[in-house]
């Protein structure tokens, strides 16, 4: 029998971060202010990455991490001749940090309704990244003054903080599920499945949440026909059945994302992924659905 692998020390530290209840009041206050400052619309869509098809923040982090890390590698391995290149790379990272942090705060604020662990991890993630920024900014100043040794040491310290921030960011995405399409692992039944036994109970213009083969489904009778989408909003998982109906569009009450009832396409962010849409048929008084082919 194989011996169980011991948990990573980083995993233990992350669990401690998730239990920092002292951060809750600050996290709620900052999240509320960020959400209040950026209403659903073009700016929100731009920050969220609606136009891109997935979150913008991870793309920008590659620029910051890549620039800072490359500069530190040049410091350690490149010698005196690489000093100018390393300085320019640090400058690129510093310039890209602002937009990266802005998109990150936007995504984190939209994690509400979220678990306490997400809120706490996000704050520490932001703090470690801000620490990395400060250290690389000091490193850049040292480079401008010709203090290569101090610049290298400050860059190495910045790389350490950046690594911690990157680890927490990955934990938020891959363990806590922040930014992941909330429907991707449960798109819905591919064969005709009963969603509602009594189709007559579905009233005109009143969205209703039902379950078809364990998948939550939004049903809407409009204009004499029934349309169906996955009920779990792809953005943060809120129920669309509690949303506002506006003609052929349903608006999520949590963060304002809007989806077409006809095909599930995003009409307005911050959602970046379309909702799975279903074919619908009524048979013997029942409403049946199956996942629409792409």
C-alpha positions, 0 to 999 in steps of 0.5 A, a space after each residue: 500500500 502506498 504511503 499518503 503524500 504529506 500536504 504541502 506547507 503552502 497548502 497549510 498556509 493557504 488554509 490559515 489564510 482562509 480562516 482570517 476572519 479579521 479581514 471580513 469587515 474590510 473585505 466586505 467594505 472594499 467589495 461593496 465600494 468596488 461594485 458601487 463604483 463600476 455599474 454593469 455596462 461597457 466599462 464593466 464589460 471591458 474590465 471583466 473580459 466580456 469582449 474577450 470571451 474569458 476573464 481579462 485579469 489572468 491575461 494581464 497577470 502574465 505580463 506583470 509576472 513575465 516581465 518581473 520574473 524575466 528581469 530577475 533572471 537577467 539579474 542573476 544570470 545575465 551579468 552586467 550587460 543585461 542591466 539595461 534590459 532588466 531595468 526595462 523589463 521591470 518598467 514594463 511590469 510596473 506599468 502593467 500592474 495598475 490595469 492588472 490590479 484593477 481587473 483583479 479587484 473587479 473580479 474579486 468584488 463580483 465573487 459575492 455572494 461568496 464564501 468567507 474563504 474567497 473574500 479573505 484569500 483575495 485580500 491577502 492575494 492583493 496584499 502580496 502582489 502590492 508588496 511585490 510591486 513596491 519591492 520592484 518599484 524600489 528595485 527600479 529606482 536602484 537601477 536608475 541610480 546604478 546600484 545593481 546589487 541593491 536592485 538585484 536583492 530587491 528584485 529577488 525579494 519582489 519575486 518571492 512576494 510575487 510567487 506567493 501572490 501567484 500561488 494564492 491567485 491560482 488557489 482562487 481560480 483552481 480550488 475556489 472556482 473564482 472566474 470559472 464558467 459555473 456551468 462548464 461541468 454540468 451543461 445539461 442533459 443531451 437527451 430529451 428529459 422531463 423538466 416540468 411535469 405540469 406544463 400548464 403551471 408555467 405562466 406567461 412571462 414568469 421565469 421558473 426554476 426546475 431541475 432536469 436530470 440534476 441540472 437546474 433549468 430556467 423555463 420561460 413561457 413567452 409569446 406562446 412558446 417555452 424557452 430554456 437556459 441553464 439556470 446557474 449563471 455562468 458568471 458566479 452561479 446565481 439563479 437566473 430564475 430570480 432575475 428580471 425578464 426584459 423581452 427576450 433577455 433575462 438579467 441576473 440579479 446578482 451582478 447584472 449579466 444579461 443573456 438571450 433567452 433564444 440561444 443563451 448568448 451574453 448580451 451584457 457582462 460581467 459574464 464572459 461565457 454564454 449560458 447553455 441553451 436547451 431545445 424545448 418540447 411539450 408532450 402530454 402536458 410535460 415540458 421536456 428539454 435537451 441541450 442544444 447542439 453547438 
